[in-house]
Amino acid sequence: MSSFDESDAFEGASLAARAMAARPMPYLDDLNPEQRAAVQALEGPVLMLAGAGTGKTKALTTRIVHLLNTGSARPGEILAVTFTNKAAREMKSRVGRMLGEAVEGMPWLGTFHSICVKILRRHQELVGLKSNFTILDTDDQIRLLKQLIQAANIDDKRWPARHLAGVIDNWKNRAWTPDKVPAAEAGAFDGKGVALYMQYQARLRDLNAVDFGDLLLHVVTIFQTHEDVLAQYQRRFRFILVDEYQDTNVAQYLWLRLLAGAHRNICCVGDDDQSIYGWRGAEVGNILRFEKDFPGAKVIRLEQNYRSTPHILAAAGGVIAANKGRLGKELWTEAEAGEKVRLIGHWDGEEEARWIGEEIEAMQRGTRGMRPFSLDDMAILVRASHQMRAFEDRFLTIGLPYRVIGGPRFYERMEIRDAMAYFRLVISPADDLAFERIVNTPKRGLGDKAQQKIQVTARQHGVPLVEGAAILLREKGLTGKGATELATLLDGLARWGRMTHDADLSHVDLAEIILDESGYTGMWQADKTPEAPGRLENLKELVKALEQFENLGGFLEHVSLIMDNESEEQGEKVSIMTLHAAKGLEFPVVFLPGWEDGLFPSQRSMDESGQKGVEEERRLAYVGITRAEEICTISFAGNRRVYGQWQSQMPSRFIDELPQAHVDVLTPPGLYGGAYGAAAASAGPAVQSGLEQAAAEANVYNSPGWRRLQARAGERPVSQPREQRSSVIDAQAISAHTVGDRVFHQKFGYGAIIAIEGDKLEIAFEKAGTKKVVARFVTGPDDVPF
């Protein structure tokens, strides 16, 4: 068994003796009382409950400086754990600046994984590894799992390796070795998950390799089974500091508890209200039970916010207060009140994107009665990546520079590029690059050798790859499954090409047919990985985008121009990202679109996790609002195309939780009865009237875009399906409704029509209050499906 180097030996000097060498402490002068208390509470367990924007990184790094400066610990005796390398570098840099010298000899400041690698390299033989073990990346891991799945005669299309990787990663996050996976998990991966996990771990040992999940799992196993090794590290790490404790999973939690079990000098910094990574194993319960795990722990709340205005903090506090599972704190600030949180409803998602584009330009010019803002000061935070498409298209149309943070731009995503390649090939069969991309996507048994044969045949005959493939099949140059699948693909391409000339078939329907018949949609439907649902949503958003164009060719041309129009890296840009990607960031101006039930909170999250899922979504709302420093705008749409169908949307339940005293309601009167959410419907006429008045008197919005929005309130929406914009039959059908008719709406229930405006009906619903909805969304009371 490996032992520590001589330099690792523990020196048993007391805190008092070391403190005699203490130097001046000017770094304490810049702290508020709570931060200072957290920095100076060196001995025993400490939970630094740090709200958004309260200077938790500053307090954490100052604590390290204080340990070093007072002589309480040497650099090698401090274990400081972060989640990212960037955070670790920032922490080390700040410590150096505060001490006025470069920090040398802090080998144990880093991420969970980087620190565990160092420990595992010293004790690898205890888990059957050699010192030169390798760490598999994701691709290697998937390849190895695929071999095991095929060896077990499992259909890897129905049960893909990525799904198994996700299952095993989840088990490792929970610190379950194959023999410890509980019986409740026995059905995982068609009942074969545990056996494959055991085979996978054995194969890793044979290869002298580990994956990322093993780094923590192996070290936890070593600590649990070798008390002498654990005791060495308990003596070594005299002080433990943990950043973002609310994001720890079970394995990380066990690792920390084992190391702190002797001296209990552990300081965890986190915010239970910002625990938003449950889907990847984070356990908010870890921070909630800190006092139970470490009796006598000091809990120090950092509540003074240095980022946002009082209105923004009050709005965020009003939303998060609805969560039951939280430790509780109330953020406050010395900043001036500033602008209230702005809430606006739009007719549909496209209108929302147009309005936000106009608003960004107006704020850039400073024509909103406030200071001008740079594009770099503004961010749009969406719940789901497919929401980005409407904003990207709009901004490219009006020439507004933007950047996507945390992922590729919409038209650069893998699934979108694949789908576009199918469309390109249907329009232009000579597009060899498109053919190369999709010929074996989804898998058709056409590997490298088969594709080389197609390439050679095409070159020999001087024809595009599609024709080369047809020639190869005619000449029997390809046999077996690959030949059958290739023939099916070529037949499909020819048939879809003919369908582009079918006057009775819309190009939107054709796009759906191509994606379905090619097997591409089915490929993602069968995929069990966490990313698959998002990819399907993106594909649906792509098909939705086709509605704005006359044909497939026009759409492809539009996308080509978009991709060619990518702006240079220099210059100001609006940031677009998901709410998850925004954690840790801040912007003077934040737009939060799509606050509708089913989109935010996410329907999938609610269905899969129930109340626990709703609470995590609410924490995500809290994170979104608290990214804003000065201006926060929340918006929702009355209608949105969901899974190819137009649906009326209910405002998010989180909107009901916004405290009205801190919100300016800018929704045009009548969109939702002049109010927002169920709260307005139940609040009574007086409140509704007040909200309508607030919207009507929003003079700051006396811009052309706002006037257009108000003017359109009684007209047909621009972004409705084409048949609704122009069909005389629809207009006649709409006119068949009369005031007083009793109708039924799937979401709002029964009601009576009180006014008719074009294709919109104003209905007094029995439970939901007065709403305006599209006529096609209602039926007669006798036509209700049961």
N, C-alpha and C positions, 0 to 999 in steps of 0.2 A: 504493500500500500504506500502511496506517495505521502511525503510529509512536507511541511513548510520549509522554505529556505530559512537560513539563519536570520535574515533580515525580517522575516515574518514573526519572529518570536515576540510574545506579548510582554510588555514592560508593565509591571504592576504598580506604577506610580499612582498615588491618589489624586483625585480631582483638586484637592486643596493645594497639594504640592505643585501641581502643574500650573495652577492659576497664579502662583507667585510670579511666574514669568510673563504674566499678561501685559499686553501693550494697550495704548489708548484705544477707545472704542467710538470713534466719530461716526461710524456707520449706524449706530443706534439712534443718532439724532434725527435721522430722516424717516423714522418709523412712527406710525400712530400707536396709541397705547396697546391695542390688541396685538398688533404685529410685534411690538417689543416684548410683550408677555410670551408670545409663541417662540420668539427667538431665545429668550433667557431661561425658559423652562427646559433645562437640559436633561435632567434625570427623570426617569420614569416614562410611562406611555403618554403621548400627547396626540390629540386629534386636532389638527388645524382645519376647521370647517370654513373653507374660503369660498365665498360667493363669487359670482362672475365679476371680473374687473376690480377685485379688492386687493390686488398686489400680492398674490400668493407666491409667485415665483420669486419676487423680491424678498419675502419673508423666509422662504425656504433657503435661498442662497445665503442670506444674511445669517441664518442659523448655522450653516456650515462655516462661514467666516468666524462666527463667534466661538464655535468649538475649537477652531485652529488658533485663533488669536488669544484666547484665554489659556491655552495649553491644556484644555480638557481632553483633547484627542490629537493624535498625530494623523497626517493625511491617510496613511494606510489602514487606520482603524475606523474609518468612516465608510459605511456602505450607503451610497445614495443611488436610488433606483428610479429610472424614468421609463417612459414607454417608447420614446423615439431617440435616435442618435442626435437629431437636431436639438432636442430638449437637453440632452446630456452635454453637448458642445456649448450651448448657451449658458448652462449652469456653471460649467467650468470656467468659461470666459468671464462671467459676472463675478465669480469668486476671486479670480485673478485681479480684476479691476478694483475690487473693494480692498484687497490686501495690498494693492500697489505693486504686485510682483506676479510673475508667472507661477501657476500652481504646479508644483512638481510632486510626483509620488502620490497621486490619488488614483490608484489602480482600480478602485472599486466604485467608481462613479460611471455609470453607464446604464444600458437597457437591461431588462431581465435576462434576455437571451445572451447578450455579450458577457455578462457576469457569470451566468451558468456555464457557458463554454469554458471559461477559465477554471472554474471549479471542477468540471467534468474531465478536463485534460489532466488534472492531478489525480483523479480517482477512477479513471475509466474502467480499470480491471474489475471493479466491484459490480459492474453491470455487464461484464462479458465483452468489453471492447478493448482495442489496443490504442496506444497513445496517439497514433496517427489517423484516428477515425475521420471520416469525411461527413460533411453535412449536405444532405440532398436538397436541391432546390425543388420547387413545385413540379416542374416538368419531369424531373427524374422520379419523383414520388409517384406521379400519375402513371408513368411508364411501368414502374414496378408493380403497382396495384393492378394495372391492366393485364399484366402477365399472369398474376394470381387469379384474376377473374376468369380469364380464358382457360387457364388450367383446370378450373373448377367447373367448366362447361356452363357458365352463366352467360346469358345473353347480355353483352355489354352495351347494346343499344337501349335496352329497357333498364339496365342497372349499370350506368357508366362509372368509370373509375373516379371521376371527380366527385360523384355522390359519395362513394365509399371514403374518399379522402376527407370529405366534410364530416362524415360520421366518426371516423377515427380521430380527427382533430378535436371534435367536440368531447370525445371520451378522454383524450389526453389533457384537455383544458380542465377537466374535472378530476384529474389525477387518478384515472382508472387504468391500471394495467389490464391485460386481457383476462387475468384470473379474478379481477375485482369488478368487472362490468356487471351491474345488477341484473337480476332476472327480468326486470321490467323493460330492459333494453334488448332482450333476446330476439325480438322480431325485426330488429334493424337490418336493412339491406336484404330484404326477403328472407329473414331468419338466418342468414349466413354471415352476418357482420362480425360476430365475435370470433368465429372460426377463422375468417379471413384476417382479422386483426392479429390473431395469434401467429398465423403463417407470415404475415407481413413483418412482425417484430423479429421472428426467427430469421427471415431473409435479410433483414437489416443487420442483424448480428453477424451472419455469414459474410456480408459485404463489408463488415467493419464500418457501418454507416449509421447515421441518425437523421431524423427529420427535425424541423424546428420544434414540434411539440415534445419531442424526446428530451430536448435540452433541459427543460424544467422537470419533466416527469422523472428522468433518470436521477437528477440531483435530489429531488424530493424522496425518491426511493432509497437513495444512499443515506440520506439524513435519517429516514425512518428505521433503517435496518442496521446502521452502524453508529452507535451512540458516541464512540470515540471521535469519529470524523465530525459529527455535528458539534461536539463539545469544542473542538479546535476552532471551528468557525464562529461559534458563540463567543469564545474568548477574543477572537480576532476582531470581529465587528462589534466594537464597544458601543457604537451609535449607529442607528439605522434610520434613514430618511427615505420616504416613499412619496413620489409625486403622482397625482391623478389616481389616488387610492380607490375612487369609486369605479374605476375601469378594470380593476383586478379580477381575474377569474379564480376558480377554486384552487388550481395548482399554484398560482402565484401567492394566493392567500396562505396556503399551507406552508409554503417555502418561507414566507416572512414570519409566520407564527413560530415555526421551528427555530429559526435563527434568533428571534427575540425572546424565546422562552426562558432564558436564564436571567439576563440583566434587565429585560423589559424596557431598555432605552430606545424606544421606537417612536418616531414622529411621522404620522401619516397626514398628508395634505390632500384634501379633495373636497368635492361638492356633490352631495347626494342628488341635488337638483339637476346636475349635469351628467348623470349616468345614462348614456344613450346608446351603449354598445352591447345590449343584452343579446342581440342576434349573433354576436361573435364570441359569446361566452362570459362577458362581464357580469358580475353579480353585485347589484346595488346593495344586497344584504351584507356584504363584507364591511362596508362603511357604517351601515345602520346598527350593526351589533358590536362596534368597536369597544364601547364601554363594558359590554358583557365579556368580551374576549380578554380585555385588559382592565380588571377591576381597579378602581382608583385613578383611572385615566383623567387627565386634564383635557377638557373640550374647550377650545378657544375659538370663538366665532369671529371671523373677519367679515364685517358687514358694511364698512365704509367703502363705497364704490368710487373709483376714480375715472370711470369711463363714460357713464351715461347720465342723462338728465333725470330729475325726479319723476317726470311723467312716464318715461320709458321704464324706470325701475318699478314704479307702482303698477304699470300694466303687466309687466312680467311677474311681479309678486301676486297679482290678482289671479293670474292663470295657474301658477304653480301651487297656490294655496289649496286648490281642489284635490291635490294628491294626498292620500292618507299616509303612505309609507315614506315619511321624510323626517329628518331631525329638526327642521324648522330654523329659519333665520329671516331677518328682514333687512334688505339692503337699503342704504340711505346714502345721500351725497350732499356735499356742500355746494354743488353746482347750481346755477340758476335753473328755474323751472323749464324754460325752453318751450319747444313745440309739443303739443299733445300728440299721442300716437294717432295716426290717421287711418281711418277705415273706409274703404270704398268697395262697392259692389259693381260688377260689370255684367253686361248681357251675356257674354261668352268669353272663352279663353283668348280668342284672337283680339277681341276688344281690349282685354286686360293687357296684352302685350303691346298693342298700339298706344294705349294710354301711358303705360310705364315708359315707353320710348319717348313720348312727347314730354313727359314729366322730367325725365333725365336731362333732356336738352334744355328745358326751361330752367332747371336748377343749375345747370352748367352756366347759363347766361345770367343767373341771379335775378330772374323775373318772378320769383315766388314770394317777394317780400322778405327774403332772408339773404344771407351772404351767398355769393356764388360758390359752387362746389366743383372741384376737379372730377373728371371721370374716374380717376383712381380712388376717389373718396366714396364711390358708390358701389353697392353690391346687391345682387338679386339672389336670394336664397330659396331654393325650391325643395320640396319634399322628395320628389322623384326625378330621376335624370331625364325622363321623357318630356317633362315640362319645359326643358331647355329649348326644344325645337322651335316653339312659337317665338321665343325671344331672339334666338339666333337668326331666324328667317327675317324677323322684323328689323333687327339692328343692321343686318347686311343690306336690306332694302333701302334703309334711310342713311346708310353709311356711318353708323355709330360704332366706333371701335370697341371690341369686347375681348375678354379672355375667359376661358373655362378653366376653373381651378379644381384639381383633384380627379381629373379624368379627361378623356378626349372630347372634342367638340362632337355635337350630335352626329353629323355626317361622316365623322371619322371613326365612329364606333364599329367594332368588328361586324356585328350583326347587320348594321345599316350598309356597310360596304359590301357584304355578301349579297344582301337583297338587291342593292343597286346593280351589282354585277349581273344578276339574273335579268333585271330589267334591260340593261344595256345590251345583253346578248340577244334578247328577243327583238329589240329594235334594230340592232346591227350585228348579225351573225358573224361578221368578220372580226369582231372585237376579241382578239386572242387573249389579251390580258384578263378580260372578264371570264373567258372560258377556263383559263388556267386556275382562276380563283375558285370556281364553283364545280369543276368537273368531279371532284371527290368530296364535295360538301353539300349535303351530308355524305357520310361514307358510302361508297358504291363499289368497293373492292377494286378501285382504280389507283393502285399505289404508284410509286416512282417509275417502276419498269413499264407499266401499262401506259403511263403518261409520256414516257420517252418514246414508246412505239408510235403514239399519236403524233408527237412532234416530228419524228423522222418521216413518217408517211406524208404529213402535210408539206414538209420541205421538199421531198422528192417530187411531189406533184405540183408544187408552187401554189398551194391553196391554203385558206385559213384553217385553223385547227378543227372547227366544226366539220368542215368537208373532209379533212384528213381523217377524222374519227370515223366518218361514214364509209370512206374508202377502206379503212382498216377492217371494219366489220364485214364489208362485202368480200374482202379477200381472205376472211377467216384468220386474220392476223391476231385476233384476240378471242379467247374462249372463256367458258365458265361464267361465274357470277358477274365478273366485271363486264363481259361482253353483253350480257342480258341487261344489266343496269345502264350501260352506256347507250344501248339501243333505246331504252325507255326515255332516257334524258334527251336524246336527239329527236325522238318522236314528239316529246313535249315541247321542245324549242320550236319545232316546225309548226305545231298546232297553235301555240301561243302567238307565234308570228302572224298566222292567218287571222287569229282572233282580233288583232289590232285593227283590222279593216271591217270588223263587224259593227255596224252602226247601232245595233240594238244592245251592245255591251259597253258599259262605261269603262274607262281606263282604270278607275278605282276598283271595280269588280275584277277586272283582268289582273291587276296586281295581286289581289287576294288569291285568285285562282293559281297564279304562278307560284306564289309562296307555299300554298297548300299542296298542289299537285307535284311540285318538285321534292316534297318531303322536308323542306327547310323549316317550316313552322312546326311540323311534327317532331323534328329533331330537338327543338328547344322545349316542346311540351313534354317530351320523354325525359329530358335532362332534369335530374333531381338536385342539381347544385343550387346554392342560394342565389346565384346570379341569373339563373334562367328566367324567373318571373319578370325581372327588370328588362331582360332582352326582349321578351315577348311584348311588353308594354311599349318598348321603343319601336318594334316592328309595327304595332298598331298605330303609333303616332306617325310613322313614316307613311302608311297608307292614308291616314287622315290628311296629311300634307298634300296629297295628290289632288284633293278636291279643288284646290285653288288654281289648277291648271287644266287646259283643254285636253291634253293627251300626255302619254308617257314621255314622248320625245321632248315636249316643252318642259316637263319637270326635270328630265335628265340634263337639259341645257342649263336650267336654273341652278341645279346643284353644281354643275361644272364651273359656272361663273362664281358661285359661292366659294368653292374650294380654291379657285384661282385668285379670289379677291382677298385671301388671307393677308391681313395687315402685317406690317413689319413689327418686330419686337419693341421698337422704340415708340414712345408716345403714350399718352394717357389711354386707359381702357376701363370700361365697366367690368366688374368681376361677376361671373355667373358660377354658382356652385350649389351643391346640395347642402342641406342643413347639417348633415353629418360632417362634411368636409369643412364647414365653417367654424367648428369648435376650436377655440383658442385664438380666433381672429377677431378683428374689430374694424368697423368702418363708420365714418361720420353719418352716412346715409345708407339705410337698409330698406329694401323692398321684400316683402314676404307674400308672394302670390299663391293662389290655389288653396286658400283656407276653406275647404269644403269637406264635409263628412264623407268618408270613403277615400278621399285623396289625402287629407290631413285632418284628423288621424287616419292613417292608412287602414283600408278595409282588411288587408291581409294581416296586419299586426293585430287588429281587433279580433279577427276570426281565430288566429292561431294562439293568441296569448290572453284573450279576454281582458279583464280589468288590469292585469299586470301590463298588457300591451298598451292599453289606453294611457296608463301612467307614464310609461316610457315615451310615448308620443307627446304627452303633455310636457315632459322634461325637454323634449326636442323643441317644442314651441317656446319654452323658456330660454333655451340656448339661442334660438333665432332672434327673439326680441332683444336679448341682452348683448347681441353683437353690435347694436346701433349705439352710436355716441350722441348724435343730435336729432336725427330725423328717422322715424320708423313708420313705414306705411304697410298696412296689412290689406290684402285684397282678396276677393272671392268672385266667382262667376256664377250667374244664375243658370247657365246651360253649359254643358261640356260634352264633347263626344267621348264616350266611354265604350271601349270594345266595339268600335264601329257604329255605335248607335247614339243618337242625341238623347241626353237625359237632363231633366231638371235637377239642379243640385241644391242641397240644403247647406247653408253656411255652417262652418265647423262649429262643433260644440265648444271649442276653445274661445270662439268669438263671444259666446254667451258669458264667458268668465272674465272678459276684460272689464275693468271697473269704469263705468260710464264717465265718471268725473275726470278721467285722464285720457279720454278718447274724443277726437273730432270725427263725427260721422259725416262722410262726404258723399254717401250713396245718393244718386238722384231719387227724389221722392217717387214712390210707387213700385220700385223694383222688387222690394220685399215688404210691401205695405209701409214703406218709409222707415222701417226699423231693421234690426238684424237679429237673426237666429230666433230660437224658441223663446228666449228671454223677452224679446220685444213683444211677441205674440201674447205672452202671459202678463205683460206689465201693465196693460190697460191703455185706453185712448190717450190719457194725459202724457204718458211717456212717449208713445208713438208720435204724438203731435210735436213734442219737443225735439225728437230726433229728426223729424221731417223738417222742422224749422232750422235746425243746425245745418242740415244738408243744403237747404234752399238759400241760406245766408252765407254760404262758404264763398265769399267774394274773392278770396285769394285764388280761386279757381276760375276766374273770369277770363280764361284763355280760349283761343279758338278750339282747342281740343276738348275742353270742358263743355263749351257751348254746343259743339257737335254731339257730344255724348248726351247732353240733356235733350237736344232736338230729336235724337234717335230714340228716346225713351218710348215714344208712341209709334215708332215705325218698325218695319221688318228689320231684323238684325242682318248685318252684312255677312256674317259668317255662318248663316244657316245653310243646310244642304241646298244644292242648286235647284232641286225640284220645288223647294218651298219658295224660292225667290221668284220663280217665273211661271209656275204651273197655274193655269186658269182653273183646272179641275180642283186643285187644292183650295184656291180662293173661294170657289163655289161651295166646297165642302165646309170651309170655315164659316161662311155666311149662314150655313144651316143652323148654327147655334143661335139661340136667342136669350136675351136677358131674362133671368129667372129660372132657366133650366137647372135641374139638379144633375151634377156630374160626379165622377169618381176619378181620383188621381192616385197612382200607385204609391207615392210617397206621402202625400198630404191628406189622403182620405176623401171623405164626402164633402161637397160644398155646393153653393149656388152661384151661378154667373151673375155678376152685378154690373159688368161693363165689357164691351168688345172693342178692341182697337186692332184692326187689320187681322193678323193671324195670332194675336195674343188675346187671352181671356183674363179678365180680372175676376177672381173667384173668392168669395168669402167661405173659407173652409171651416168646418165645424170645430176642429181641434187645432189647426195650424194658423188660424187667422187669415187675413187677406193677402193673397199672392197674385202675381201675374205669371201665367204659364203659357206655353205654346199649345195651340188648340189640339194638335195631334197627340199630346201627352194625356188627354183626358178621354174618358168613355162615358157612355150613359150608365146610370146605376144598374141597369139590367144586364150590362155587358161585362160586369166585373168577373174576371177569371178566378175561380176557386179551385 
